Structures are given as structure tokens and as C-alpha cells.
Amino acid sequence: MAESPSCGTGNAMSESGPVVLFDEVCSMCSRGAGWIEERDTDGRFTLAGQESKLGEKLLKARPERLKQRDSLFLLDSQGRWHSRSGAIVRILLGLPKAWPAIGGLLWLVPFPLRDLGYIIVARHRHRRH
């Protein structure tokens, strides 16, 4: 299976499982991280702000092709990097209850359309309060 443009491999690994790297300066992104934390009842994901010590360390190790990308990132437990809608789908798949089904449905949306939706929302994220 070929990697999508939202995916890459880097030289970072998380010893505690998947890490979600979010922009803590963005209120919408911070609310999204809180949303994940509320639903991650198994404690599967580690949430880290991109400007935190952990976040900065991991972002330095991300693949070159993702270095200029402004995105939510997921570093999975195999060391693979996912961004934009690919990260969101994989986060949903990792949450309990009905969220994996919703992630599976979102996965069926063609990748370019999923990422276009992500990009449109991301462009306006700092305008929301």
C-alpha cells in the first residue's frame, strides 16, 4: 500500500503509543484536543502541543515532506506520521464506542476531498473564538 501525501515515516517513535500533535495557540485546535481527551477513555493517545518540549522534539524528527505542513499530526506507534484528514481518520479509528465506525465512513471519502475539507477548515481556524 503506497503512502498517501498525508503520511510519512520519520525517525521518531513514541514509547507511550500514538501521539497527537496539535497547535495549542489555536483555540479550535485546543478544543479538538480536549474533545479527543474526553473520548479517549482508554488513554490510548498522548496529546502534545506543538510548542511543548515533547512537541518540538517530535516535530524536528518529522519527515522532510511534512516539515512545511501546518497541520494536526499523528505519530503512530510504528513511527509513521499522518497529517490533515489522515490523522483525523486514524484518531477516530483509535477511539472507543462508535467513533471507529465514523472514522471508517470518513475513510471512504476520497483522500483529496477529505484533505480539501481539512484545508478549508484550517484556513479559517484562527478566525473562530
PyMOL commands that set and color helices and strands:
alter all, ss='L'
color gray80, all
select helices_A, chain A and resi 27-39+53-60+64-66+84-94+99-108+111-123+125-127
alter helices_A, ss='H'
color red, helices_A
select strands_A, chain A and resi 7-9+19-22+46-49+73-75+80-83
alter strands_A, ss='S'
color yellow, strands_A
deselect
rebuild
show_as cartoon
